[in-house]
């Protein structure tokens, strides 16, 4: 691997189980169009199940053996510590970027230097839009119900819109955002860390954008369902950070 390359994008993801969908995702990513210099970093939480041919099949792939399972933000931080490109993508193998997706997102962010985080339009197999961003949800109902309020897609008119949060299953983050906010909060177990990152980025003056000209697809939209049950401790942590913790720990 060449270490003298200045990457435009580091794509960070975690793998809890190696299966055909993981391989299909990697094949999809390496078909990315354009002149983008990118690197894929996989935090491998399932090394014993990793097919032996993966390193040879994808020689550019960076594999970080996580030595067992870890909470999602903790695992992603292990990947982010290896990322030194201009941008980092937090991505999920369920989300298949279209060939020009990453190129379009980074071009938009390059043209808008105050854009700290940006995400694509995510579509289901029936071409319907899947909610993946929006205004910051009210925390008290979330705390009481441990569910995200129902979200409607904001991208029906295909116009870029500024938002309060984006889903960490498909977001690109400018490197300087992490310089300002620090890495993901490892106090979260599986959810809410993306809302927390977006909240902290906005506090530092960064703008967040939903950019529907860049598209990605998902085969099982239920996995993006805003009504899925949330971990109560994660919701409580976000609630306390937003309203009660001192600014320096926010």
Secondary structure, DSSP 8 states (H G I E B T S, - for coil): --TT---SEEEEEEESS--HHHHHHHHHHTT--SS--EEEEEEES-GGGS-TTHHHHTTT-EEEE-SS---HHHHHHHHHTT--SSEEEEE-TTEEE-TTHHHHHHHHHHH-TTEEEEEEEEE-TTS-EE--EES---HHHHHHHSB------S-TT---EEESEE-TTEEEEEHHHHHHH-S--TT-SSSSHHHHHHHHHHHTT-EEEEEEEEEEEES-GGGG-TTSB--HHHHHHHHHHHHTS-GGG-
